[in-house]
Amino acid sequence: METIRKEQLAFAIAKNRIEKLKKFYKHLLIYVVVNVFLSTTIIISELRDGSTFTESFFEFKTFAIWIYWGAGIAFQALRLFGSSLFFSKGWEEKKIKEFMSHKNRENGNKF
């Protein structure tokens, strides 16, 4: 009986995590599609007003929504993936080995 409850709890946790991942990826897709559309619209508008493509493309308002909305996406990713997004256990072990290898080369030591 206890095993069944643990399995149900594990399933519920996994399902919740998958739902959050689905929402994040949908949000990311919407972010890209909407921002491409808005940036294209802004660039075309600027071109009609007489700006060159380079001027239109590199104007702040072309990238502003990417930056602000992107910050929201970044916070959502950090909340979902936590610090493991950048500093997973594998990353830590790899860096330790890399550091030890570098130090050993400096000192002429070999393992």
N, C-alpha and C positions, 0 to 999 in steps of 0.2 A: 504494500500500500504506500509506504514512504517513497519507494523508488518511482512509482507512478506520479506522485506529486512533484518530485524533483524533476522528472522528465517534462511534466506539464509546465512547470515554472520555467525551465530552460527553453522550452519551445516558445512560450509567451515572450520571454526576453529576446530571443532570436527574431521572432516575428516583429516585435516592436523596433528592433534595430534595423531590420530590412525595410520597414515602412519609412523610417527616418532617412535611410539611404536613398530610397526611391524619391522621396520628396526633395532631397538635396540635389539629385541628378536632374530632376525635372526643373527645379529652380535654376540650375546651372544652364540647362538648355534654353530656357526662356530668356535668361540673362544674355546669352550670346545672340540669339535670334533677334530680340528686341533691340539690342544695342547696335547690331549690324544695320538694321533697318533705320534706326534713328541717326546713326552716323552718316549713312548714305544720304538720307534726307537733308541733313545739315550741309553736307558737302555739295550736293546738287543745288541747294538754295544759295550757298555762297558763290558757286560758279555762275549762277544766273545774275548775281549782283556784281559780277566783274572780277572776282578774285581768281587767282590761278589755282590749279589743283593743289599744288604744294602749300600755298597759303591756307586754303580751305581745309586740307587734311590735318595740318599741324596747329590749327586753332584750338584753344583750350576747350571751348564749348563742344568741340567734336569728341573730346575724351572725358569731359567732366562726368557724364553719367556712368561711363565705364569705371571711373575711379571711385565714385561715391557708392554705387551699387556693388562694385567689386569688393569694397570694404565690408559690406554686409554679407556678401558671399563668403569672404574669408573668415569672418566671425562665426558664421554658420558651420563652416568646415572645421574650425577649431573646436567648436562645441561638440560636433559629431565625432570627429576623429581624435580629439584631445591632443596631447603633446606627442602622441605616437605618429602623428602626421609627419613630423620632422625628425623626431628623436626616438625612433623605435629601438627595441632591444638589439636588433640586427645592426642598426647604425652604430650603436654604442660599441658593440663588440668589434666591428670593422675598424672604427676609429682607434680603439685600444691597440689592435694588431698593427695598424698603420703607424701609430706613434712609436710603438716598441720597435718596429722594423727600422724606422727612421733613426731612432736613438742608437740602435745597435750598429747601423751603418756609420754613424758619426764616431762611435767609439771603437769601431773595428771588431766588435764582438759578433759572433755567429751562434745561432742556436743549434 
